[in-house]
């Protein structure tokens, strides 16, 4: 899967990943390969990313939205 995390100022992360866990408005949830299409609101918190090399990356985000479709994930944050 390909993940891109963007803020109004810059790209915070982009690359191939195997798992993304994020702070949803209704609670934490994960995205794995071949996830159904989704648009969801995100709260401020930490995004856990497991990249293609199995490294774990923790990224702080402000509130925003996530869009998932065809193994592409875009997280857009407010700050």
N, C-alpha and C positions, 0 to 999 in steps of 0.2 A: 504494500500500500504506500501511497505517497501522502505525506503530511506537510502542510504549510500553515504556519502560525504567523499572523500579521497584525500589526497595530497601525494606527494612522501614520506613524512616523517611519516604520521600518519593518522588515521581515525578521521575526524573532527566531524562527526555526524553519528549515525545509529539508526534506530528505525522505528516504525509504524507511519505513517502520514496520514492525510486526504487531505492535499493540499501542493503543493510546487510551489512557484513563483520564477522565476530566470531571470537574465539579459542575454538574448540571443543576439547574434551578430546583429540580425535584430530588436531587441526590446524585452521588457519584455514579458514573457508568463507564463502560469500556467499549471500544471499537476494535474488532478483529477483522481479518480479511473476509471479503464477501458479505459485509454487513449490509442490511437493507438500507435504502436511501433514507436520510434523516436530516431534519433541521431542528436544532434545539437551542434553548437559551442556556448560557453558562454564567455561573457566579464567579466572583473573585476567589482565587485559590491556586492550587498546584495542578499542573498537567504532568502525568507520568508518561514518559515515552520510552518504549523499548525499541531501539533502532535495529536495522538489519544485521548488525554485528552483535546483537544481544546486550548492548550497553544500555544502562538505565539512565535517563536524563529527567531531571525534575525542573519544570519551568513554571515560574510564578506568572499568573495572568490576572488581568482586571476583568470585570464582567464583559460578556460578548455573546457571540453566536458560533455554532458549528454547523457545517454543511458536509454531509457525507453522501457520495454517489460514485459508483463504479471504481471502488477502491482508491478514491481520492478524498482526502479530508482537508477542509479549510476551516481554521479557527480564526475569527476576526474579533479582536479585543478593542475595548474603548481607549486604552492608553498604551 
